[in-house]
Amino acid sequence: MMDDVNILKMATAMARHAAERHKVLSENLANADTANYKAKDLEPFADAYSRFAKRSEMSSKMGSTPDPMAAWHAETVNTQGTMSPNGNNVSIEDQMMRSIEAQGDHQAATAIYKKAMNIMRLTLGRGA
């Protein structure tokens, strides 16, 4: 178990994704009145992580072992929305809902991380 801590890697990636998503969404909110600004979001965590896992698997088959978290990132995508007269498609309500989703993802990631650490502590006999 100690050699393979994929659950911790996944929780870390999920927390990073949520933090990066918050950054993208806050940029959208900051540009809510900017003419011709197009709202962005990150691709879903599952898509980004599976793409990263495939790339990591191919690297390990080729004999290289890069830092798994250094190469992980999610792609930015444009979001659909109603265009305002100035060409801006940022909906504050939509951005707030997306931000709440990102917050929930971050909370889930930290909960997974805490539970995994508690299991390791119990395994080592140090209690939770």
C-alpha positions as CSV (number, residue, x, y, z in Angstrom):
1,M,0.0,0.0,0.0
2,M,2.8,2.4,0.8
3,D,4.4,2.0,-2.6
4,D,1.2,2.7,-4.5
5,V,-0.6,5.8,-3.2
6,N,-2.7,6.5,-6.3
7,I,-5.6,7.7,-4.1
8,L,-3.5,10.5,-2.7
9,K,-2.2,11.4,-6.2
10,M,-5.8,11.5,-7.4
11,A,-7.0,13.6,-4.5
12,T,-4.1,16.0,-5.0
13,A,-4.9,16.3,-8.7
14,M,-8.6,16.9,-7.9
15,A,-7.7,19.7,-5.4
16,R,-5.4,21.3,-8.0
17,H,-8.1,21.1,-10.6
18,A,-10.7,22.7,-8.3
19,A,-8.2,25.5,-7.4
20,E,-7.4,26.1,-11.1
21,R,-11.1,26.1,-11.9
22,H,-11.7,28.8,-9.3
23,K,-9.0,30.9,-10.9
24,V,-10.6,30.6,-14.3
25,L,-14.1,31.3,-13.0
26,S,-12.8,34.4,-11.1
27,E,-11.3,35.7,-14.3
28,N,-14.7,35.3,-15.9
29,L,-16.4,37.3,-13.1
30,A,-13.7,40.0,-13.2
31,N,-14.5,40.4,-17.0
32,A,-18.3,40.3,-16.7
33,D,-18.5,43.8,-18.2
34,T,-15.6,43.5,-20.7
35,A,-16.8,43.8,-24.3
36,N,-16.4,40.6,-26.4
37,Y,-15.1,38.6,-23.5
38,K,-16.0,34.9,-23.8
39,A,-16.4,32.9,-20.5
40,K,-14.1,29.9,-20.0
41,D,-14.1,26.9,-17.8
42,L,-11.9,23.8,-17.3
43,E,-12.7,20.5,-18.8
44,P,-14.2,18.1,-16.3
45,F,-11.8,16.6,-13.8
46,A,-12.5,13.0,-14.9
47,D,-11.6,13.8,-18.5
48,A,-8.4,15.6,-17.6
49,Y,-7.3,12.9,-15.1
50,S,-8.0,10.0,-17.6
51,R,-6.0,11.8,-20.3
52,F,-3.1,12.3,-17.8
53,A,-3.3,8.7,-16.7
54,K,-3.1,7.4,-20.2
55,R,-0.1,9.7,-20.9
56,S,1.6,8.6,-17.7
57,E,1.0,4.9,-18.5
58,M,2.6,5.4,-21.9
59,S,5.6,7.1,-20.3
60,S,6.1,4.3,-17.9
61,K,5.9,1.7,-20.7
62,M,8.7,3.7,-22.4
63,G,10.8,3.5,-19.3
64,S,10.6,7.1,-18.2
65,T,9.2,8.1,-14.8
66,P,8.5,11.8,-14.8
67,D,7.1,13.6,-11.7
68,P,3.4,12.6,-12.0
69,M,2.0,15.9,-10.8
70,A,4.3,18.2,-12.8
71,A,2.8,17.3,-16.1
72,W,-0.9,17.2,-15.0
73,H,-3.2,20.0,-16.2
74,A,-6.7,20.5,-17.4
75,E,-7.6,22.1,-20.7
76,T,-9.4,25.4,-20.8
77,V,-12.7,25.3,-22.8
78,N,-15.0,28.1,-23.9
79,T,-18.5,28.0,-22.3
80,Q,-21.8,28.6,-24.0
81,G,-24.1,31.4,-22.9
82,T,-26.4,34.1,-24.0
83,M,-24.5,36.9,-25.7
84,S,-25.1,40.4,-24.4
85,P,-25.2,43.4,-26.8
86,N,-21.5,44.1,-26.1
87,G,-20.5,40.5,-27.2
88,N,-19.9,39.2,-23.6
89,N,-21.4,35.9,-22.6
90,V,-20.5,35.9,-18.9
91,S,-23.5,35.0,-16.7
92,I,-22.8,35.9,-13.1
93,E,-25.4,33.3,-11.9
94,D,-23.8,30.6,-14.0
95,Q,-20.3,31.5,-12.8
96,M,-21.5,31.3,-9.2
97,M,-23.0,27.9,-9.8
98,R,-19.8,26.7,-11.4
99,S,-17.8,28.1,-8.5
100,I,-20.0,26.2,-6.0
101,E,-19.3,23.0,-8.0
102,A,-15.6,23.7,-7.8
103,Q,-15.8,24.3,-4.1
104,G,-17.6,21.0,-3.6
105,D,-14.9,19.2,-5.7
106,H,-12.2,20.7,-3.5
107,Q,-14.0,19.7,-0.3
108,A,-14.4,16.1,-1.7
109,A,-10.6,16.0,-2.5
110,T,-9.6,17.1,0.9
111,A,-12.0,14.6,2.5
112,I,-10.5,11.8,0.5
113,Y,-7.0,12.9,1.4
114,K,-7.8,13.1,5.1
115,K,-9.5,9.6,5.1
116,A,-6.5,8.1,3.3
117,M,-4.1,9.6,5.8
118,N,-6.2,8.3,8.7
119,I,-6.2,4.8,7.2
120,M,-2.4,5.0,6.9
121,R,-2.1,6.2,10.5
122,L,-4.3,3.3,11.7
123,T,-2.2,0.9,9.7
124,L,0.9,2.2,11.4
125,G,-0.8,1.9,14.8
126,R,-0.8,5.7,15.5
127,G,-4.6,6.1,15.6
128,A,-6.6,8.6,13.7
